[in-house]
């Protein structure tokens, strides 16, 4: 799924020159706070027995918290894809902006 997300949206960076990757530090500053909250939630849920990551469905690389690599990548790749999509829409429709009532 992560590969599909990358293939399905990262081309927007090249075609529409949205500049999300060029401003990677800025993107990370907006992604990290939310990702941190959800990773803490994952940690709590796994260690409380609320859910688990199927060892047959992950590559087997785990962070120090026991959360699989794919989960960390999910919280990086999906928000980056969303930012690229938003910026591509703004590039195509230059009249579209946040909070614009027209």
DRENVO-303516 format. One record per residue (C-alpha): residue number from 1; x, y, z; residue in three letters. Coordinates in pm, 1 decimal. Each point is the difference from the previous one (the first is absolute). Layout:
BEGIN
+-----+----------+----------+----------+-----+
:   k :       px :       py :       pz :   r :
+-----+----------+----------+----------+-----+
: NUM :        X :        Y :        Z : ALA :
...
+-----+----------+----------+----------+-----+
END
This chain:
BEGIN
+-----+----------+----------+----------+-----+
:   k :       px :       py :       pz :   r :
+-----+----------+----------+----------+-----+
:   1 :      0.0 :      0.0 :      0.0 : UNK :
:   2 :    282.7 :    239.4 :     76.1 : UNK :
:   3 :    149.5 :    -60.7 :   -343.8 : UNK :
:   4 :   -341.2 :     59.3 :   -158.7 : UNK :
:   5 :    -31.3 :    327.3 :    193.5 : UNK :
:   6 :    344.3 :    114.0 :   -114.5 : UNK :
:   7 :    -64.3 :    -93.7 :   -363.7 : UNK :
:   8 :   -350.6 :    144.9 :     10.4 : UNK :
:   9 :     91.8 :    341.0 :    134.5 : UNK :
:  10 :    370.0 :     80.8 :     -6.2 : UNK :
:  11 :    -12.5 :     61.6 :   -376.4 : UNK :
:  12 :   -188.3 :    318.3 :     90.0 : UNK :
:  13 :    328.2 :    135.6 :    135.4 : UNK :
:  14 :    159.3 :    -29.5 :   -344.4 : UNK :
:  15 :   -290.5 :     83.7 :   -231.2 : UNK :
:  16 :   -149.4 :    292.7 :    192.7 : UNK :
:  17 :    322.6 :    105.6 :    173.7 : UNK :
:  18 :   -182.4 :     30.5 :    331.3 : UNK :
:  19 :    324.0 :     24.8 :    200.6 : UNK :
:  20 :   -101.1 :   -210.3 :    298.9 : UNK :
:  21 :    320.1 :   -205.2 :    -11.9 : UNK :
:  22 :    205.0 :    313.0 :    -61.4 : UNK :
:  23 :   -141.8 :    129.5 :    330.6 : UNK :
:  24 :     44.3 :   -335.5 :    174.4 : UNK :
:  25 :    101.2 :    152.2 :    334.8 : UNK :
:  26 :   -318.1 :    208.6 :      3.1 : UNK :
:  27 :   -209.0 :   -305.6 :    -88.8 : UNK :
:  28 :    162.2 :   -202.0 :    278.4 : UNK :
:  29 :    -69.3 :    276.0 :    250.6 : UNK :
:  30 :   -368.3 :    -30.0 :    -83.5 : UNK :
:  31 :     -6.2 :   -381.5 :     -8.4 : UNK :
:  32 :    211.1 :    -96.0 :    303.4 : UNK :
:  33 :   -229.3 :    129.0 :    277.9 : UNK :
:  34 :   -302.3 :   -194.0 :   -126.7 : UNK :
:  35 :    205.4 :   -307.8 :    -89.6 : UNK :
:  36 :    146.6 :     -0.8 :    350.1 : UNK :
:  37 :   -344.4 :     -2.1 :    159.0 : UNK :
:  38 :   -115.6 :   -288.7 :   -219.3 : UNK :
:  39 :    320.3 :   -199.1 :     56.1 : UNK :
:  40 :    -45.6 :     38.4 :    375.1 : UNK :
:  41 :   -357.6 :   -118.3 :    -46.2 : UNK :
:  42 :    123.6 :   -299.9 :   -200.7 : UNK :
:  43 :    253.5 :    -80.5 :    270.2 : UNK :
:  44 :   -265.9 :     16.3 :    270.2 : UNK :
:  45 :   -249.0 :   -208.5 :   -198.6 : UNK :
:  46 :    252.0 :   -271.4 :    -85.6 : UNK :
:  47 :    146.8 :    -23.6 :    348.4 : UNK :
:  48 :   -349.1 :      0.0 :    155.6 : UNK :
:  49 :   -108.4 :   -283.6 :   -228.0 : UNK :
:  50 :   -265.6 :    203.3 :   -182.7 : UNK :
:  51 :    152.6 :    -85.2 :   -337.5 : UNK :
:  52 :    311.3 :   -144.6 :   -154.2 : UNK :
:  53 :    203.4 :      5.5 :   -316.9 : UNK :
:  54 :     -9.3 :   -336.1 :   -177.3 : UNK :
:  55 :    358.9 :   -121.1 :    -30.5 : UNK :
:  56 :    -92.0 :   -162.2 :   -332.9 : UNK :
:  57 :   -107.6 :    339.1 :   -143.9 : UNK :
:  58 :    302.9 :    213.2 :     92.3 : UNK :
:  59 :    360.1 :     -8.1 :   -119.5 : UNK :
:  60 :    130.3 :    -75.0 :    349.1 : UNK :
:  61 :    185.6 :    322.7 :     75.0 : UNK :
:  62 :   -115.9 :    154.0 :    326.8 : UNK :
:  63 :     79.2 :    325.6 :    174.3 : UNK :
:  64 :    114.2 :      8.8 :    362.4 : UNK :
:  65 :   -366.0 :     22.9 :    104.5 : UNK :
:  66 :    -88.5 :   -323.1 :   -179.8 : UNK :
:  67 :   -195.5 :    184.8 :   -269.3 : UNK :
:  68 :     75.4 :   -132.9 :   -352.0 : UNK :
:  69 :    180.6 :    210.0 :   -259.8 : UNK :
:  70 :   -309.9 :      9.1 :   -219.4 : UNK :
:  71 :   -192.3 :    187.1 :    268.2 : UNK :
:  72 :    268.1 :    269.1 :     23.8 : UNK :
:  73 :      5.9 :     29.7 :   -379.9 : UNK :
:  74 :   -380.3 :     17.0 :    -11.9 : UNK :
:  75 :      3.2 :    310.2 :    218.7 : UNK :
:  76 :    257.1 :    160.9 :   -230.1 : UNK :
:  77 :   -110.4 :   -109.3 :   -348.9 : UNK :
:  78 :   -376.7 :     52.7 :     29.0 : UNK :
:  79 :     19.8 :    357.8 :    134.6 : UNK :
:  80 :    261.8 :     88.1 :   -264.8 : UNK :
:  81 :   -232.3 :   -138.1 :   -266.9 : UNK :
:  82 :   -286.0 :    205.7 :    141.9 : UNK :
:  83 :    211.4 :    316.3 :     -1.4 : UNK :
:  84 :    101.9 :    -63.6 :   -360.2 : UNK :
:  85 :   -361.3 :    -54.7 :   -101.1 : UNK :
:  86 :   -114.0 :    321.8 :    166.2 : UNK :
:  87 :    283.4 :    197.7 :   -158.0 : UNK :
:  88 :    -71.2 :   -153.6 :   -343.3 : UNK :
:  89 :   -365.2 :    104.7 :     23.4 : UNK :
:  90 :    110.8 :    348.9 :     94.1 : UNK :
:  91 :    240.1 :      3.9 :   -297.0 : UNK :
:  92 :   -274.0 :   -103.4 :   -242.7 : UNK :
:  93 :   -265.8 :    227.3 :    145.1 : UNK :
:  94 :    182.9 :    314.6 :    105.9 : UNK :
:  95 :   -327.2 :    150.5 :    124.5 : UNK :
:  96 :    -35.4 :   -272.5 :    262.2 : UNK :
:  97 :    133.1 :     93.2 :    338.6 : UNK :
:  98 :    -78.1 :    -88.2 :    355.8 : UNK :
:  99 :   -277.1 :    203.3 :    156.0 : UNK :
: 100 :   -108.6 :    155.7 :   -330.0 : UNK :
: 101 :   -379.0 :     33.8 :     -3.3 : UNK :
: 102 :    -29.1 :     62.8 :   -376.3 : UNK :
+-----+----------+----------+----------+-----+
END
